Each structure stands twice: as structure tokens, then as C-alpha cells.
Amino acid sequence: MGRHLTFDILPDGGGGYHARCRQADIFTQGETLDEVRKNVLEAVQGHFFDQPNDYFVNFQVAEERVRIPA
């Protein structure tokens, strides 16, 4: 049986995003949502490297920036 992890993804004040896990002490960041998601998966692998298992990662994006050009 796998372990479920939820990451809250929040915008940083200076740009980019940071992510934190609700169930474990895992934190990461990225300039884009795609980058932060990739970094989350790498952080999960690094954090649980000695605990083989299936990990199901859920992303909760609090806010997403949308820029509409003038």
C-alpha cells in the first residue's frame, strides 16, 4: 500500500513558488509551477530514499498567476 502526501504550493512574494508537505518535513521551491512540481518529486525521493514504497503526491495550488498581455 502506498503513502499519500499532500503538498501546498504557494506563491513567493518575490516570484516563483514554494511547496511544503503536510505529512512530512519536506520543503522545496521553483520559479514555475512545473519546476516546483518536478522539485517536489525529487525531494520526496530524497527524503524517503531508505523507505521504498509507492508515494502518491497530491498538489494543492493556493493561487496561480495568470498574466494577460496588454
N, C-alpha and C positions, 0 to 999 in steps of 0.2 A: 504494500500500500504506500502511496506517495505522501509527501508532506506538502501542504498548501501554504504559500507565502503571499502576503499582500504588501505591495509597495505603494506608498503615497508619493506621487510625483507633483512637486510644487514649483512654481516659477521662482527663480532667484531675482532679487532686486536689481542686480547689475546685468541681467541677461542670463540665458540658459535656464537649466532646471536642476533640482536636486531631488533625490529619492531616498526614502527611508522605509525600512521593513517594519511591520507591526509586530512580527513574531520573533525576530532575532536582531541582534546589534549589527545590522548591515546598512551602510550608507554609501551613496555614490552620487555623481553628478554628470552632466553633459550639456553641451551647447544647444542641442536639438533634442526633440522627443525620441527620435530614432537612436541617437547616440546614448541617451540616458538609459533607454531600454536595453541596448547592447551591453552597456556597462553594468546594469543590474544583473544580467545573466552571468557575466564574468565574475561579479562579486559573489553571487550565490555559489558558483563553482569553487571559488577560492575559500569561502567561509566554511563550506561543508566538504572540503576535499577528502577528509578522512571518514566521512559518513556516506558511503554510497547509498543512493536511494533515487527515486523519481521525485522531482520537485516541480510542483505546479505553481507558476508565478502569475499573480493577478496584478494588473496595473490600475491604480485609481488616479486619474489625472484630475487635479483640482481645478485647473484652468489651463486653457490652451490659447496661445496668442495667434491671432489671425491679422495679417497686415494686408490692407487693400490699397493698392497704389492709387495715387490721385489721377 
